[in-house]
Amino acid sequence: MHSLIDITKVRADTPGCTQKIFLNSAGSSLMTKGVVNVMQSYLEKEMILGGYQTVPFFQHEIDAFYLHASALLHTSPANIAFNFNATDAYAKAVSSIPFRSGDFILTTEDDYVSNYILFISLQKRFGFQMVRCNTLPSGDIDMFDLETKMLKYRPVLVSVTHIPSNSGKIQDVEQIGHLCEKYDIWYIVDACQSVGQMDIDVTKIKCDFLSATGRKFLRGPRGTGLLYVSDKALEAGLEPLLIDMRGATWDTENSYKPSGSATRFELWEANYSNILGLSEAIRYAVSIGLENIRAYNLELCQLLKEQLQTIPDIRITEEGSQTGSIVTFTSDTKTLDEYKNTLDMANISYSVGYRHFALIDLNKKNVDWVIRFSPHYFNTTDEILQVGEILRKKWGQ
Ligand SMILES: Cc1ncc(COP(=O)(O)O)c(C=O)c1O
């Protein structure tokens, strides 16, 4: 396999990858030594000086987070907010839309579970209605249906999950962005699973918001996330429902002035060592090259699917014309526990997705559980072949 990535160096930077076959970057990936080092040095200073006194010593590095994150998404530092996870970022963004009773929001069948729960909850409070566009038999979004529903319902917001958690398909967010621009609809993309495994260019997607997490394919620390906010959204005065003194200045007794940048979507208190850890993780990913990561991961996934296809019992549940670095499968004859035991014994890290994690998708596929493998660029082809061998030894013919 030909890769532009120096896998030996990447593995040397990633102590966790030698302990096991780690195939769970869609869950919570392995941090590099560099990420942990910057966090440790911050915390050590904080231990001596106290929280508030430490910040000025690292101000330059803290500001660099906005530079690295904006380079990652092809935008400006003023359009980036640090958040505590993807759901936090997404919720703050959605809460900024001035919903009125009777409004519609348009979404897909594959939006992330927590986004669905959030919409159902908001629906109860604000009285808007949720409509879903159809999925084609290929697994792709039915763009004709999407546009028809845009015209029929005139939704105030369109939401799409770029790469759904329990199937590796990549949704055509650029095409949707084009339609949202055409019909002047607020547009949010949940890029939690795509950021860090492929190049994301918000100027091409033309979204108003894009939310992401730190700990998955970006390989940052837990408890970190980020939000892109477009100039259009900032200029329109969109602000999170629960805004604080980081996002706004209290300028008269009865008013406040929101910050001009996306920091409007942040809260005052934050874990600064986490910001530095995320910043370093982003810097590292950009230095490797998102196109290189995508190309290598695609090869790993192709090999993994070929391996899984040699086991008669396994039903790969992937679909979609474009797929990312998530491979899911189920079995109609073996139990989940049988698979878990085999993988655990072999020291392979993976995730399990249950029906209620992706209710609409897994109901359609009539699947109670999927095992999810999510290879990343620190994995080797040898590891993938080993996974195939282990499963074949147990169940192959
Ligand atoms: C597509 C997608 N969106 C959002 C989330 C939530 O991310 P977080 O746990 O960082 O809030 C996940 C987590 O698995 C996800 O897969």
The ligand as an SDF file (V2000), in Angstrom:
LIG
                    3D

 16 16  0  0  0  0  0  0  0  0999 V2000
  -22.4330   12.0550   14.1590 C   0  0  0  0  0  0  0  0  0  0  0  0
  -22.2340   12.4260   15.5900 C   0  0  0  0  0  0  0  0  0  0  0  0
  -22.6780   13.6100   16.0300 N   0  0  0  0  0  0  0  0  0  0  0  0
  -22.5260   13.9960   17.3130 C   0  0  0  0  0  0  0  0  0  0  0  0
  -21.9320   13.1750   18.2260 C   0  0  0  0  0  0  0  0  0  0  0  0
  -21.8190   13.6250   19.6450 C   0  0  0  0  0  0  0  0  0  0  0  0
  -20.5200   14.0170   19.9080 O   0  0  0  0  0  0  0  0  0  0  0  0
  -20.1200   14.4170   21.3960 P   0  0  0  0  0  0  0  0  0  0  0  0
  -20.2000   13.1530   22.1960 O   0  0  0  0  0  0  0  0  0  0  0  0
  -18.7560   14.9840   21.2860 O   0  0  0  0  0  0  0  0  0  0  0  0
  -21.1120   15.4080   21.8710 O   0  0  0  0  0  0  0  0  0  0  0  0
  -21.4620   11.9210   17.8390 C   0  0  0  0  0  0  0  0  0  0  0  0
  -20.8460   11.0060   18.8150 C   0  0  0  0  0  0  0  0  0  0  0  0
  -20.6730    9.8380   18.6040 O   0  0  0  0  0  0  0  0  0  0  0  0
  -21.6150   11.5360   16.4770 C   0  0  0  0  0  0  0  0  0  0  0  0
  -21.1960   10.3470   16.0420 O   0  0  0  0  0  0  0  0  0  0  0  0
  1  2  1  0
  2  3  1  0
  2 15  2  0
  3  4  2  0
  4  5  1  0
  5  6  1  0
  5 12  2  0
  6  7  1  0
  7  8  1  0
  8  9  2  0
  8 10  1  0
  8 11  1  0
 12 13  1  0
 12 15  1  0
 13 14  2  0
 15 16  1  0
M  END
$$$$
